[in-house]
Amino acid sequence: MKKVDLRIVRILENYKNGKISASEATRLLSTPATPGAEPVLHETVDNDIELPDAVLDVDRERRIGFPEAIYAAGKKPQQVSEIFARLFEANGKALATRCSDEAMDMLAIKCPQANIDRTCGLAWAVSEIQLHPSASIAIIAAGTSDLPIAEEAALTLEFCGYSPERIYDVGVAGIHRLLKRVPRFKNADAVIVVAGMEGALPSVVGGLVGCPVIAVPTSVGYGASFNGLAALLGMLNSCSAGVTVVNIDNGFGAAAAAVRIIKGL
């Protein structure tokens, strides 16, 4: 009987359980084992990739369950495309938020594997996506003006293998629109609520569901909204107990929070 190589079994099990990426599993399988050495997963690793302007934390997903993402605002297009390409090469996935038009143009040329959404400035690529069909996450947006932030959250979730239920343009000014759609989100595992103006929608949703509610204030509104500050304060003062609030216009952060919540269930 042929002897089973326990080292290979360990590597494959760690990949299956999401403890190592496909590229890391490939590297380990192609590296000859050192006699007497224990294989695979090191609890403390230093696999950072050093670039002239950045140090890439390619081990972050193994540590916390969510990979490093690129905040592209303020970065040069060349920097964004280089970081994106190196993250994809190392982990088989890359995500960049708040990309300028120039950065997206360069990504389209330098990183043809990237999916680009210009409405919210998001670019992402995944070589082998792991789907989570049993998880239910709803994204509720108050108005059409809030959609770029809602889509940033939705696309980030899709990048992570989730299929969010999009429920848009159901703000409190026409509350009947939301109430008609309650069956679509009442059994969700988590709900992300995106709203500007006075930011009332998360409180209403928080009174309708028992799952975690993540509120995202947007900078949408007239002068006294103070670029989202009024919505932020309104959400922080929600009378629905337990509503969690992320920063203004932070759809990405809301999606990352939802992923952590779902993985902890």
Buried (B, 14 or more C-beta within 10 A) or exposed (E): EEEEEEBBEBBBEBBEEEBBBBBBBBBBBEEEEEEEEEBBBEEEEEBBBEEEEBEBBBBBBBEBBBBBBBEBEEBBBEBBBBBBBBBBEBBBBBBBBBBBEEBBBBBEEBBEEBBBBEEBBBBBBBBEEEEBEEBBBBBBBBBEBBBBBBBBBBBBBBBBBBBBBBBBBBBBEEEEBBEEBEEBBEEBBBBBBBBBBBBBBBBBBBEBBEBBBBBBBBBBBEEEBBBBBBBBBBBEEBEBEEBBBBEBBBBBBBBBBBBEBBBEE
